[in-house]
């Protein structure tokens, strides 16, 4: 069953490639990602995390531009303290992601870093101490996306709490055997992932070239004499620098009469 979940996830990711997830600036194309995953198991499990698992994902943007749907597969293990054997877990989740945008529009270290929150539902396949099964789960979390400045590549860091309705793992029998510290049917594990996100520009469109700046982007023309006086507009938002209260707005953002982004 674990292998079937993995195959299903790969097929679903392939289906999602014509779509898009949380966006890296200048790239409006599909992309996928993958990396390492680790976790802090629910205390009732009486287990420790084993090494590093993995996480792979893909997704697509919704019409608002700040929302996305993602499909994520997480596979990892936990070492049982009672017998030192490993309990394996595979999770397949559909996540709703809300992109809060860049931390700042000013130049500097934080420029371009994007923060997001997520909530998801899915299925968790687990070897519940000799009684393997698939269980319903929900997830809540968030993270940050750090553009690397190279062909749209980005580092992504996710943290999520994953709740699993599992009546088999911490049963009275398994508590008596020392596999669990107490009887519990709702288990909450905390997971952390670090991954590399790659835009699939080689399958789809490439970023549009930036148009060269005009010699006179803003001009005041005297109808009587035909004289044209140019004004400086460093961020090309249509508001002259002399009147621009937000002189570094990003390209494509709608601005008001003061040159600041509209809410």
C-alpha positions as CSV (number, residue, x, y, z in Angstrom):
1,X,0.0,0.0,0.0
2,X,2.9,2.4,0.8
3,X,4.2,1.8,-2.7
4,X,0.8,2.4,-4.2
5,X,0.6,5.8,-2.4
6,X,4.0,6.7,-3.8
7,X,3.0,5.8,-7.4
8,X,-0.2,7.7,-7.0
9,X,1.6,10.8,-5.8
10,X,4.1,10.7,-8.7
11,X,1.2,10.4,-11.2
12,X,-0.7,13.2,-9.5
13,X,2.4,15.4,-9.6
14,X,2.8,14.7,-13.3
15,X,-0.9,15.7,-13.8
16,X,-0.3,18.9,-11.9
17,X,2.6,20.1,-14.0
18,X,0.5,22.3,-16.3
19,X,-0.5,24.3,-13.1
20,X,1.3,26.6,-10.7
21,X,2.0,27.0,-7.0
22,X,3.3,29.8,-4.7
23,X,5.0,32.1,-7.2
24,X,8.7,33.2,-7.4
25,X,8.8,36.7,-8.8
26,X,9.0,37.0,-12.6
27,X,7.8,33.3,-13.0
28,X,4.2,32.5,-13.7
29,X,4.8,28.8,-14.6
30,X,4.3,25.4,-13.0
31,X,7.0,24.1,-10.7
32,X,7.7,21.3,-8.3
33,X,10.0,20.7,-5.4
34,X,11.5,18.1,-3.2
35,X,13.8,17.9,-0.1
36,X,14.3,16.4,3.3
37,X,11.7,16.0,6.0
38,X,12.0,15.4,9.8
39,X,9.5,15.3,12.6
40,X,8.8,15.4,16.3
41,X,6.4,12.5,17.0
42,X,3.4,12.7,19.2
43,X,4.5,11.9,22.8
44,X,2.0,9.1,23.0
45,X,3.9,7.2,20.3
46,X,6.8,6.5,22.6
47,X,9.1,6.8,19.6
48,X,11.9,9.0,18.1
49,X,12.4,10.3,14.6
50,X,14.6,8.1,12.4
51,X,17.1,10.0,10.3
52,X,15.7,12.1,7.5
53,X,12.6,11.3,5.4
54,X,11.7,13.1,2.2
55,X,9.0,15.3,0.9
56,X,8.0,16.0,-2.8
57,X,5.3,18.4,-4.0
58,X,3.7,20.2,-6.9
59,X,0.8,22.7,-7.1
60,X,-1.1,25.4,-9.0
61,X,-2.3,28.9,-8.4
62,X,-5.9,29.9,-8.0
63,X,-7.4,32.9,-9.7
64,X,-6.7,35.4,-6.9
65,X,-2.9,35.1,-7.4
66,X,-2.4,34.8,-3.6
67,X,-3.9,31.3,-3.2
68,X,-2.7,27.9,-4.4
69,X,-3.5,24.2,-4.1
70,X,-0.6,21.8,-3.6
71,X,-0.2,18.1,-3.5
72,X,2.5,16.8,-1.1
73,X,3.9,13.4,-0.3
74,X,5.9,12.9,2.9
75,X,7.6,9.7,3.8
76,X,9.5,9.0,7.0
77,X,10.1,6.7,9.9
78,X,10.0,6.6,13.7
79,X,12.0,4.3,15.9
80,X,9.9,2.6,18.6
81,X,11.6,2.9,22.0
82,X,10.1,-0.4,23.2
83,X,11.8,-2.7,20.7
84,X,14.1,-0.3,18.6
85,X,12.2,-1.3,15.4
86,X,11.0,1.3,12.9
87,X,7.5,2.3,12.3
88,X,7.1,3.8,8.7
89,X,4.6,6.5,7.8
90,X,3.6,7.9,4.3
91,X,1.3,10.9,4.0
92,X,-0.4,12.2,0.9
93,X,-2.0,15.6,1.4
94,X,-3.8,18.3,-0.6
95,X,-2.9,21.7,0.9
96,X,-4.5,25.1,0.5
97,X,-1.7,27.7,0.5
98,X,-2.1,31.4,1.1
99,X,0.8,33.6,-0.1
100,X,1.3,36.7,2.1
101,X,3.7,38.2,-0.4
102,X,7.3,39.6,0.1
103,X,8.5,40.6,3.5
104,X,9.6,44.0,2.2
105,X,9.8,45.8,-1.1
106,X,13.0,47.6,-0.1
107,X,16.5,46.4,-1.1
108,X,18.4,44.2,1.3
109,X,18.6,40.7,2.7
110,X,14.9,40.2,3.2
111,X,14.0,41.5,-0.3
112,X,12.0,38.9,-2.2
113,X,11.4,36.5,0.8
114,X,7.8,35.3,0.7
115,X,5.8,34.0,3.6
116,X,2.8,31.7,3.4
117,X,0.3,29.7,5.5
118,X,-1.3,26.4,4.7
119,X,-4.0,24.0,5.7
120,X,-4.6,20.5,4.2
121,X,-6.5,17.2,4.3
122,X,-5.2,13.8,3.3
123,X,-4.5,10.2,4.0
124,X,-1.8,8.7,6.3
125,X,-0.5,5.2,5.6
126,X,1.2,3.7,8.7
127,X,2.5,0.5,10.1
128,X,0.7,0.5,13.4
129,X,2.8,-2.1,15.2
130,X,1.8,-5.0,13.0
131,X,-1.6,-3.7,12.1
132,X,-0.9,-1.4,9.0
133,X,-3.7,0.9,7.8
134,X,-4.6,4.1,6.1
135,X,-6.1,6.9,8.3
136,X,-7.6,10.3,7.7
137,X,-5.5,13.4,8.5
138,X,-5.5,17.1,8.6
139,X,-2.5,19.6,8.6
140,X,-1.9,23.2,9.5
141,X,1.3,25.1,9.1
142,X,3.3,27.7,7.1
143,X,6.7,28.7,5.9
144,X,8.9,30.9,3.8
145,X,10.1,30.9,0.2
146,X,13.6,32.3,-0.5
147,X,14.4,33.1,-4.2
148,X,18.0,32.2,-5.1
149,X,18.2,34.7,-8.0
150,X,19.1,31.9,-10.5
151,X,16.5,30.9,-13.1
152,X,13.7,31.1,-10.6
153,X,15.1,28.6,-8.2
154,X,14.1,29.0,-4.5
155,X,14.7,27.5,-1.1
156,X,11.5,26.6,0.7
157,X,11.1,25.9,4.4
158,X,7.8,24.4,5.7
159,X,6.6,23.6,9.2
160,X,3.3,21.7,9.8
161,X,1.4,20.0,12.5
162,X,-0.3,16.8,11.2
163,X,-3.2,15.3,13.1
164,X,-4.1,11.7,12.4
165,X,-7.2,9.8,13.5
166,X,-5.6,6.4,14.3
167,X,-7.4,4.1,16.7
168,X,-5.0,1.1,16.0
169,X,-1.6,2.5,17.0
170,X,-2.1,3.4,20.6
171,X,-4.6,0.8,21.6
172,X,-4.7,-0.7,25.1
173,X,-2.7,-3.7,23.8
174,X,0.1,-1.5,22.5
175,X,0.2,0.6,25.6
176,X,0.6,-2.6,27.6
177,X,3.4,-3.7,25.3
178,X,5.2,-0.4,25.8
179,X,4.7,0.9,22.3
180,X,2.7,3.8,23.5
181,X,2.7,5.8,26.7
182,X,-1.1,6.2,26.8
183,X,-4.3,5.2,24.9
184,X,-4.9,7.9,22.2
185,X,-6.8,7.9,18.9
186,X,-5.9,11.4,17.7
187,X,-2.1,11.7,17.1
188,X,-0.4,15.0,16.3
189,X,3.1,15.0,14.8
190,X,5.1,18.1,14.0
191,X,7.0,18.1,10.7
192,X,9.7,20.3,9.2
193,X,10.8,20.3,5.6
194,X,13.6,22.0,3.6
195,X,13.3,21.8,-0.1
196,X,14.4,23.2,-3.5
197,X,11.6,24.6,-5.6
198,X,12.2,24.5,-9.4
199,X,10.1,26.4,-12.0
200,X,9.4,24.2,-15.0
201,X,10.2,26.9,-17.6
202,X,11.8,24.4,-20.0
203,X,8.3,22.8,-20.4
204,X,6.3,26.0,-20.5
205,X,6.8,29.7,-21.2
206,X,9.9,31.6,-20.2
207,X,9.8,34.9,-18.3
208,X,8.9,37.9,-20.4
209,X,11.8,40.1,-21.3
210,X,11.8,43.4,-19.4
211,X,11.0,46.3,-21.8
212,X,13.8,48.9,-22.1
213,X,13.2,52.2,-20.3
214,X,11.9,55.0,-22.5
215,X,13.9,58.1,-23.0
216,X,11.1,60.2,-21.6
217,X,8.7,57.9,-19.6
218,X,6.8,60.9,-18.3
219,X,6.3,64.1,-20.3
220,X,4.4,67.3,-19.9
221,X,3.6,68.9,-23.3
222,X,2.8,72.6,-23.8
223,X,0.0,72.6,-26.4
224,X,0.9,76.1,-27.5
225,X,4.6,75.6,-28.1
226,X,4.9,71.9,-28.4
227,X,7.7,71.9,-25.9
228,X,8.0,68.5,-24.0
229,X,9.5,68.5,-20.5
230,X,10.6,65.1,-19.1
231,X,10.3,64.0,-15.5
232,X,12.3,61.3,-13.8
233,X,10.4,58.1,-12.8
234,X,12.9,55.6,-11.4
235,X,10.5,52.8,-10.7
236,X,8.4,53.3,-13.9
237,X,5.0,53.4,-12.1
238,X,3.7,56.5,-13.9
239,X,4.3,58.8,-10.9
240,X,7.2,61.3,-11.2
241,X,10.0,60.9,-8.6
242,X,9.3,64.4,-7.2
243,X,5.8,63.3,-6.2
244,X,6.4,59.6,-5.6
245,X,6.2,58.7,-1.9
246,X,7.0,55.0,-2.6
247,X,9.9,55.2,-5.1
248,X,10.7,51.5,-5.2
249,X,7.4,49.8,-6.0
250,X,7.7,46.5,-8.0
251,X,6.9,46.4,-11.7
252,X,3.3,45.6,-12.5
253,X,1.8,46.8,-9.2
254,X,-1.1,49.2,-9.4
255,X,-0.3,52.4,-7.6
256,X,-2.2,55.5,-6.4
257,X,-1.5,59.1,-7.1
258,X,1.3,59.1,-4.5
259,X,3.0,56.1,-6.3
260,X,2.2,53.6,-3.5
261,X,0.7,50.2,-4.0
262,X,-3.1,50.1,-3.8
263,X,-4.5,47.9,-1.0
